[in-house]
Amino acid sequence: MADVNIHSLKALAIFKSLFEAGSASQAARTLGITQSGVSRSLAQLERNLGIELFLREKNRLVATPEARELYDEILRLMGNIEELRHSVLALKEFGTSRLRIAAIPGLSFGFVPRLVAALLEESQRFSISLDMMSSHEVQLAVESSHADIGFVTLPVTSRLLRVEPWLTTQAVCLLPAGHALAERERIEVQDLRDQHLVISNQPSLGTNPLLELIARHGIHIAGKTEANIGTIAALVANRVGITVMNPVTARDQLSPHDGVVIRPFTPSMTFSFGLVYRDDWKRARALDFIRGRGRALLADYTPAGQP
């Protein structure tokens, strides 16, 4: 029966060099050992595995199909060992080698990707997954340990999670350049009368805050287009209508050539975001990094949409 154990690793390494070199003499030179040492190691490995790895033909070694398959397995093994090495280094540096992030759509188009990039810039040894979902789904994912940390819309109430408020900001109005309202320094809710609105169709436990606001003020609109939050700014840029949204998402979705004007909006509509995690993560060094770098990144958003 084949016996592969820790003592086989050296023989497997010699076999790999032999397979790549194509001759015992070249493998010996590469490894800095004698040619006879390479031959003895190969013979012992073949006996140990019960497999003929090379055919001996006129003082030549011809690799068998079994040798090719073994070589491929060794390459996979080396990849796993390298991945393990990176994981151990990450564990030493940050207390974890993987990070599963769940985030609301409003932060997933720029802010969270920038945070992931900053983390990987600090260390490439992380394995990171990022899922975009509603705030309620983020909470459930972290509570059930399907995610390690989550970015949510506040307020959040959970007996299982720690909740850290990160940012509270005021909604802004996005209008196509050249729109009649774009000349105004501030857009008021009354200005939305007879306008076509672009609003989010993301699932929510409550009503859409903008529709709720215009209903409360008795504002009649011309119509509305409901869309994924990731396309709202593009719809405004293409003159579908106007929208009111949080400035973080607006900034992440817009570029200077989009032709979208951003104006303050009255009455104020508040958006609050925060971080949630379980108790077992409260002392994780990775969390300290995310907390520090994340708050620094959010500080860059503060002036957004507030000309």
LUMBA-429635 format. One record per residue (C-alpha): x negated, z, y. Coordinates in steps of 0.25 Angstrom, whole numbers, padded with zeros to 4 digits, always signed. Each point is the difference from the previous one (the first is absolute). Example, Ala and Ser with C-alpha at 12.3 -4.5 7.8 and 13.67 -1.06 7.14 Angstrom:
2
-0049+0031-0018;-0006-0002+0014;
END
This chain:
307
+0000+0000+0000;-0005-0003+0014;-0005+0012+0007;-0002-0001+0015;-0004+0012+0007;-0009+0005+0011;-0013-0004-0008;+0006-0015+0000;-0001-0001+0015;-0015-0003+0000;+0002-0011-0011;+0012-0006+0007;-0009-0001+0013;-0011-0007-0008;+0010-0009-0006;+0006-0004+0014;-0014-0004+0005;-0003-0007-0013;+0013-0008+0001;-0003-0004+0015;-0014-0003-0003;+0002-0008-0012;-0013+0004-0007;-0006+0013-0004;-0013-0002+0007;+0007-0003+0013;+0009+0013-0002;-0012+0008-0003;-0007-0004+0013;+0013+0003+0008;+0001+0013-0006;-0015+0004+0000;+0000+0003-0015;-0006-0008-0012;+0006-0012-0007;+0000+0008-0013;+0008+0011+0007;+0010-0010+0004;+0001-0005-0014;+0001+0014-0007;+0011+0004+0010;+0008-0012-0003;-0001+0001-0015;+0004+0015+0001;+0012-0004+0009;+0005-0010-0010;-0001+0010-0011;+0007+0010+0008;+0011-0009+0004;+0001-0008-0013;+0000-0013+0008;-0010-0011+0000;-0003-0003+0015;-0010-0011-0001;-0004-0011-0010;-0014-0001-0003;-0004-0015+0000;-0014-0004+0000;-0005+0012+0008;+0012-0002+0010;+0011+0010+0002;+0014-0007+0001;+0011+0009+0005;+0012+0001-0008;+0015+0000+0005;+0000+0015-0003;-0012+0001+0009;+0007-0007+0011;+0012+0010-0001;-0009+0012-0001;-0007-0005+0013;+0013-0001+0007;+0004+0014-0004;-0013+0005+0005;+0002-0006+0013;+0014+0007+0001;-0006+0013-0004;-0011-0001+0011;+0011-0003+0010;+0008+0012-0005;-0013+0009+0001;-0002-0005+0014;+0014+0003+0004;-0002+0014-0006;-0012+0002+0008;+0007-0004+0013;+0011+0009-0003;-0009+0012-0002;-0007-0003+0013;+0014+0000+0007;+0004+0013-0007;-0013+0006+0005;+0002-0005+0014;+0015+0001+0002;+0006+0008-0011;+0007-0012-0006;-0003-0014-0005;+0013-0006+0002;+0011+0001+0011;+0014-0004-0001;+0007-0002+0013;+0015-0002+0003;+0004-0004+0014;+0012-0004+0008;+0001-0015+0004;-0002+0004+0015;-0014+0004-0003;-0004-0009-0011;-0003-0013+0008;-0012+0005+0008;-0002+0015+0001;-0001+0004-0015;-0008-0013-0003;-0010+0004+0011;-0001+0014-0006;-0003-0005-0014;-0011-0009+0006;-0006+0012+0007;+0000+0008-0013;-0006-0011-0008;-0010-0002+0012;-0004+0014-0003;-0001-0002-0015;+0002-0012-0008;+0002+0008-0013;+0015+0003+0002;+0011-0006-0008;+0011-0001+0010;+0015-0004-0002;+0010-0002+0011;+0015-0001-0002;+0010-0003+0012;+0013+0006-0002;+0011+0007+0008;-0003+0014+0006;+0009+0007-0011;-0007-0008-0011;-0013+0004+0005;+0004+0015+0000;+0005-0002-0014;-0013-0007-0005;-0009+0011+0006;+0009+0011-0006;+0000-0006-0014;-0015-0002+0001;+0001-0015-0001;-0007+0000+0014;-0011+0009+0005;+0004+0000+0015;+0011-0007+0008;+0003-0004+0014;+0014+0002+0003;+0010+0000+0012;+0003+0014+0005;+0007+0009-0002;-0002+0003-0015;+0004+0012-0007;-0006+0003-0014;-0003+0013-0008;-0011-0007-0007;-0008-0007+0011;-0008+0004+0012;+0004-0008+0012;-0009-0003+0012;+0006-0006+0012;-0010-0011+0005;+0007-0008+0012;+0012+0000+0008;+0002-0013+0008;+0011-0006+0008;+0007-0013-0003;-0003-0013+0007;+0008-0013+0002;-0006-0013-0004;+0004-0013+0006;-0004-0014+0000;-0009-0005+0011;+0009-0007+0011;+0013+0008-0004;+0009+0004+0011;-0003+0015-0002;-0015-0002-0001;-0001+0001+0015;+0004+0014+0000;-0009+0012+0000;+0009+0008-0009;+0011-0004-0010;+0012+0009+0000;+0011+0001-0011;+0010-0007+0010;-0009-0012+0000;+0002-0003-0014;+0015-0004+0003;+0003-0014-0006;-0014-0001-0005;-0004-0004-0015;-0007+0011-0006;-0011+0000-0012;+0001+0013-0008;-0006+0005-0013;+0007-0001-0013;-0009+0010-0006;+0008+0010-0009;+0003+0013+0007;+0007+0013-0002;+0007-0001+0013;+0005-0011+0010;-0009-0009+0008;-0004+0008+0012;+0001-0012+0010;+0014-0004-0005;+0004+0015+0001;-0005+0000+0014;+0007-0012+0005;+0013+0004-0007;-0001+0014+0007;-0001-0007+0014;+0011-0010-0003;-0009-0012+0000;+0005-0014-0005;-0011-0009-0006;+0000-0014-0003;-0004+0001-0014;-0011+0006-0009;-0011-0006-0009;-0004+0010-0011;-0014-0002-0006;-0011+0007-0007;-0008+0008+0010;-0012-0008-0003;+0007-0012+0006;+0007+0006+0012;-0012-0003+0011;-0001-0014-0006;+0015-0003+0002;-0001+0005+0014;-0012-0009+0003;+0009-0011-0005;+0011+0003+0010;+0010+0005-0011;+0003+0012+0009;-0005+0013+0005;-0003+0013-0007;-0003+0015+0003;-0011+0006-0009;-0011+0010-0001;-0013-0005+0007;-0009+0003-0012;+0007-0011-0008;+0001-0009+0012;-0014+0000+0003;-0004-0002-0015;+0009-0012-0001;-0003-0007+0013;-0012-0008+0005;-0002-0005+0015;+0004-0014-0004;+0013+0004-0005;+0007-0001+0013;+0007+0013-0001;+0002+0010+0012;+0001+0015-0002;+0007+0009+0009;+0004+0014+0000;+0014+0003-0004;+0010+0010+0005;+0006+0010-0004;-0011+0004-0009;+0000-0002-0015;-0010+0009-0007;-0008-0004-0012;-0008+0011-0007;-0009-0003-0012;-0008+0010-0009;-0008+0002-0012;+0005+0007-0013;-0008+0005-0012;+0001+0010-0011;-0006+0014+0000;-0011-0005-0010;-0005-0010+0011;-0001+0010+0011;-0015+0002-0002;-0004-0014-0004;-0012-0005+0008;+0006-0014+0000;+0013+0006+0007;-0009+0006+0011;-0006-0014+0003;+0013-0007+0000;+0006+0011+0009;-0012-0001+0010;-0001-0015+0000;+0015-0003+0000;+0002+0009+0012;-0011-0008+0007;+0006-0013-0003;+0014+0004+0004;-0006+0004+0014;-0003-0014+0002;+0015-0003-0001;+0004+0009+0011;+0000-0009+0011;+0006-0012-0008;+0013-0005+0006;-0001+0009+0012;-0005-0009+0011;
END
